[in-house]
Amino acid sequence: MLDRRRLHIRRVRTKSIGWHALFVRLLAIVALVATARQSVACPCKDGDLTWSTDDADHCYDEMTSFVYAPMGYPDSAKRKSEAREKFARCIFRYRAEVARESAERAEMERQAIKAKHEREVSELRAQEAARAHGEREEQERQAEAELRQQRLRDPRWMRDVLSGVVCYDTYVRARALDLIRTEQKYARIGGGMVDKGKLYDLQTNMRRADEEKADTISTAKRIGVSLVPCGTAIVRDIVECLKDSDSPSCNGHRVGEMSGFFDVVDLPD
């Protein structure tokens, strides 16, 4: 009686152990699937195959095929291996795509930083160039002001310049008067019609020339400069240069400076 009871207990234990092993295996599969789908990105490992939550989310079908590969059948090892390789290839492709996208984002960021740096450098250079240009212009203005003051203290320079202005104003007045007489002459021939606008401009120029000539003579007396005749070579060149800035008389540096030293009256076109 005792032996039969022992045998019965042994059989029960053996049967229990078989169901227990199967139950443990099912729990392991469920735990593996649950672990693969966890929101926390912790790596999962099966032999040399390691995958993260992102890998499992992207390769969910391949992952489930691998986890649920059949066991206990003659071809289960082969089907398990094929599912594992398919899952591994999917992970490899996914990680390569992630790496490519990451590299593209990094390159775009690098290009954006480079473009921003280039813009900043360009703006800085433009500001420096503008500042340098402004400094040069200011230096030129100061140099011109200093030169003007030096010229104003040079009696010979002032004599030639003032003489040139007086002679040019004399020319302007004579030329304007001549044009007025010509207009009146042809008006008489044409029935008395004159261009009143043209006559007014010529009269205005005569008046301005007379006023400027008087002011220039007064200035020469005030600074003690004796004016020279209009036939003097330098004065004649100044007058010709004032008449036409492209005249060969302007080629001399001294004449060019003199012609632009004072404002003078211009004849109307």
VOGU-3710 file (C-alpha; in Angstrom, 3 decimals, decimal comma):
1> mldrrrlhir> 0,000/0,000/0,000  2,822/2,321/0,841  4,622/1,653/-2,461  1,568/2,452/-4,501  1,118/5,730/-2,674  4,741/6,683/-3,320  4,384/5,865/-6,979  1,282/8,010/-7,224  3,057/10,945/-5,582  6,020/10,555/-7,954
11> rvrtksigwh> 3,727/10,635/-10,988  1,896/13,681/-9,731  5,184/15,437/-9,104  6,442/14,582/-12,598  3,273/15,855/-14,218  3,351/19,001/-12,113  6,943/19,687/-13,067  6,068/19,402/-16,809  3,181/21,875/-16,553  5,290/24,171/-14,397
21> alfvrllaiv> 8,068/24,359/-17,009  5,564/25,137/-19,750  3,953/27,805/-17,603  7,331/29,409/-16,860  8,141/29,461/-20,565  4,834/31,163/-21,386  5,472/33,731/-18,660  8,900/34,396/-20,140  7,378/35,004/-23,593  4,736/37,331/-22,174
31> alvatarqsv> 7,387/39,187/-20,174  9,572/39,469/-23,273  6,742/40,986/-25,318  5,737/43,311/-22,501  9,313/44,402/-21,994  9,733/45,120/-25,706  6,670/47,366/-25,695  7,497/49,290/-22,550  7,482/53,070/-22,939  10,756/53,315/-21,060
41> acpckdgdlt> 13,615/53,024/-23,544  15,527/50,228/-21,820  17,416/47,786/-24,038  16,251/44,177/-24,308  18,643/41,365/-25,094  18,475/37,888/-26,506  21,900/36,449/-26,959  23,873/38,865/-29,118  20,674/40,620/-30,287  19,880/43,775/-28,348
51> wstddadhcy> 17,003/46,128/-29,110  15,442/49,193/-27,587  11,821/50,242/-27,209  12,113/52,370/-30,343  13,483/49,409/-32,259  10,611/47,225/-31,074  8,000/49,888/-31,871  9,308/50,308/-35,392  9,845/46,577/-36,009  6,825/45,409/-34,065
61> demtsfvyap> 5,694/42,770/-36,577  9,191/41,302/-36,883  9,657/41,439/-33,124  6,401/39,588/-32,409  7,229/36,978/-35,072  10,521/36,387/-33,309  9,040/36,268/-29,824  6,110/34,055/-30,806  8,135/31,703/-33,009  6,814/28,137/-32,461
71> mgypdsakrk> 8,535/25,805/-30,079  8,399/22,059/-29,821  8,024/21,402/-33,552  10,625/19,782/-35,800  11,316/23,033/-37,723  10,911/25,392/-34,762  14,652/26,125/-34,492  14,833/27,099/-38,156  11,703/29,246/-38,001  12,983/30,874/-34,803
81> searekfarc> 16,316/31,642/-36,484  14,635/33,076/-39,588  12,373/35,270/-37,457  15,362/36,397/-35,440  17,343/37,297/-38,579  14,353/39,183/-40,006  14,003/41,115/-36,757  17,741/41,838/-36,710  17,682/43,132/-40,313  14,726/45,355/-39,503
91> ifryraevar> 16,565/46,790/-36,497  19,643/47,355/-38,652  17,621/49,206/-41,333  15,794/51,273/-38,737  18,978/52,282/-36,942  20,617/53,148/-40,278  17,621/55,361/-41,144  17,743/57,004/-37,719  21,478/57,594/-38,137  20,949/59,053/-41,611
101> esaeraemer> 18,221/61,399/-40,391  20,378/62,389/-37,433  23,295/63,114/-39,756  21,043/65,177/-42,038  19,750/67,203/-39,088  23,277/67,708/-37,848  24,387/68,836/-41,310  21,430/71,223/-41,599  22,255/72,662/-38,199  25,897/72,983/-39,193
111> qaikakhere> 24,953/74,737/-42,430  22,591/77,055/-40,548  25,321/77,919/-38,051  27,774/78,443/-40,913  25,336/80,685/-42,812  24,631/82,696/-39,666  28,351/83,076/-39,024  28,947/84,170/-42,617  26,133/86,743/-42,363  27,561/88,075/-39,124
121> vselraqeaa> 31,050/88,260/-40,632  29,674/89,974/-43,751  27,719/92,490/-41,678  30,762/93,131/-39,503  32,953/93,688/-42,565  30,342/96,011/-44,080  30,213/97,992/-40,844  34,005/98,172/-40,722  34,141/99,236/-44,382  31,487/101,906/-43,797
131> rahgereeqe> 33,314/103,141/-40,727  36,627/103,222/-42,606  34,954/105,018/-45,532  33,466/107,573/-43,151  36,846/108,074/-41,498  38,504/108,588/-44,896  35,841/111,094/-45,922  36,271/112,955/-42,648  40,039/112,984/-43,111  39,585/114,294/-46,657
141> rqaeaelrqq> 37,221/117,021/-45,435  39,692/118,015/-42,759  42,534/118,018/-45,298  40,479/120,178/-47,668  39,583/122,559/-44,853  43,231/122,825/-43,834  44,278/123,355/-47,462  41,622/126,032/-47,883  42,896/127,840/-44,818  46,442/127,618/-46,161
151> rlrdprwmrd> 45,308/129,014/-49,529  43,455/131,853/-47,853  46,730/132,839/-46,154  48,684/132,652/-49,439  48,668/136,156/-51,052  49,794/134,958/-54,478  47,212/132,202/-54,586  44,470/134,571/-53,534  45,599/137,138/-56,088  45,315/134,669/-58,962
161> vlsgvvcydt> 42,033/133,138/-57,770  40,309/136,469/-57,072  41,549/137,857/-60,373  40,176/134,793/-62,155  36,754/135,188/-60,487  36,566/138,909/-61,348  37,518/138,230/-64,976  35,043/135,356/-65,252  32,236/137,521/-63,862  33,218/140,185/-66,416
171> yvraraldli> 32,920/137,554/-69,150  29,537/136,329/-67,846  28,126/139,848/-67,797  29,379/140,632/-71,298  28,141/137,275/-72,643  24,709/137,677/-71,053  24,373/141,215/-72,426  25,350/140,007/-75,872  22,719/137,256/-75,742  20,077/139,760/-74,639
181> rteqkyarig> 20,868/142,035/-77,569  20,753/139,084/-79,969  17,310/138,053/-78,622  15,982/141,584/-78,962  17,422/141,884/-82,474  15,637/138,779/-83,764  12,484/139,781/-81,910  12,336/142,988/-83,934  12,838/141,047/-87,128  10,185/138,487/-86,133
191> ggmvdkgkly> 7,491/140,980/-85,211  8,457/141,995/-81,688  8,025/138,590/-79,966  10,756/137,938/-77,405  11,401/135,007/-75,087  10,733/136,750/-71,781  11,837/133,741/-69,751  15,218/133,670/-71,467  15,642/137,425/-71,049  14,828/137,144/-67,342
201> dlqtnmrrad> 17,423/134,386/-66,836  20,081/136,409/-68,653  19,298/139,535/-66,632  19,467/137,504/-63,421  22,884/136,184/-64,391  24,094/139,709/-65,210  22,921/140,878/-61,795  24,574/137,984/-59,971  27,813/138,492/-61,921  27,858/142,201/-61,043
211> eekadtista> 27,239/141,438/-57,354  29,850/138,690/-57,199  32,416/140,829/-58,998  31,862/143,680/-56,562  32,157/141,314/-53,562  35,368/139,787/-54,959  36,990/143,200/-55,526  35,983/144,178/-51,986  37,524/140,995/-50,600  40,769/141,620/-52,477
221> krigvslvpc> 41,008/145,108/-50,985  40,216/143,825/-47,480  43,023/141,240/-47,505  45,442/143,547/-49,310  45,679/141,666/-52,616  46,275/143,515/-55,871  44,351/142,001/-58,774  46,136/141,294/-62,056  44,802/141,900/-65,614  42,544/139,324/-67,282
231> gtaivrdive> 45,168/138,799/-70,005  47,605/137,264/-67,506  48,300/133,618/-68,460  47,176/132,002/-65,216  44,051/134,188/-65,003  43,184/133,436/-68,620  43,501/129,696/-67,953  41,271/129,985/-64,874  38,572/131,771/-66,888  38,706/129,188/-69,680
241> clkdsdspsc> 38,508/126,357/-67,145  35,486/128,010/-65,504  33,811/128,291/-68,898  34,351/124,596/-69,683  35,531/122,021/-67,153  36,736/119,816/-70,050  38,945/122,566/-71,418  42,676/121,781/-71,764  43,246/124,830/-69,557  42,001/122,758/-66,584
251> nghrvgemsg> 44,746/120,157/-66,974  47,111/122,023/-64,687  46,593/120,888/-61,096  46,905/124,438/-59,835  44,307/125,749/-62,294  41,902/122,912/-61,456  42,131/123,707/-57,772  41,672/127,424/-58,397  38,619/126,945/-60,615  36,851/125,031/-57,852
261> ffdvvdlpd> 37,935/127,266/-54,989  35,030/129,680/-55,156  31,448/129,461/-56,387  30,983/131,398/-59,610  28,027/132,451/-61,762  27,112/130,116/-64,628  25,373/131,113/-67,826  22,029/129,383/-68,505  22,009/126,516/-70,994
//
